Structures are given as C-alpha cells and as structure tokens.
Amino acid sequence: MHNEEEILGLDYGEKRIGVSISKLNKKMAIPHSIIQYKDIEIAFDEIKKITETNNIKLIVLGIPKTLKNEIGFKAKEVMSFKEKLVENIKIDVEFEDERLSTVQALNSINKKSKNQYVDDSSATIILNNYLEKLR
C-alpha cells in the first residue's frame, strides 16, 4: 500500500517540542506527541524517527514573530533550531507564524485536563494554519 506523504508540524521550545502530523493527505493536522529533552540531539533523533515512520516530506515550524511582525529573541532561537534541524534531518523546513497558536491552544484545551502542556495543540494549530493556506 502506498503511504501518502504527510507534513510534520513543530512547536519549538527549550525543553519541549510539540509535534503534530497531517492526515488524510494533508487535509487536517492532529496532535502527535510532545518531545521532552535535555539534549537537542535527542530531540533530533526523535523527530527523525517520526519523519521516517510517517513518510514526512516537509516540516512546518512555528515561528513567534512579534506583534509588529518583527524577528525577536525567541524567533532567532527558532531560526537557529531550524538550521540545525535541516542539517540533521535533511528535510525541507518552512516557517509558519505562530503568534496566535499558543493562545488558541490554551483556549481549546480542557481546563480540567491532566495535560498541562499545550505544545502538541500549538503544533496542531500551526500545521492546520499552514494546511489551510495550501487549499
């Protein structure tokens, strides 16, 4: 059976990376996992495994621009993460503005939920925003 190529969405953080994945031939994104790491190499290994098992041909990485649409300190961190990611994983990486994703994610999760991390929800929103533009 031929597996459709899908897209991976990432919400980068210093200790956690939220991961989402497109489904139904890039029609929608769903949460995949949260990679908790101390060493970035471990995170790259995890991402690489996910890309290989899910036939990923593109990674969409959330970039936190400021409200004035400028590249701030956080965004610079994400840009250097992208460079290392491309070196390690050899897959194209595109940016998606994530300014509103964390807010949307916080609003969408159940406040009583045990999962206090919203990284995978944020990654899902980032990827869904990207997929909407593809349509």
Secondary structure, 3 states (H helix, E strand, C coil): CCCCCEEEEEECCCCEEEEEEEECCCCEEEEEEEEECCCHHHHHHHHHHHHHHCCEEEEEEEECCCCCCCCCHHHHHHHHHHHHHHHHHCCEEEEEECCCHHHHHHHHCCCCCCCCCCHHHHHHHHHHHHHHHHC
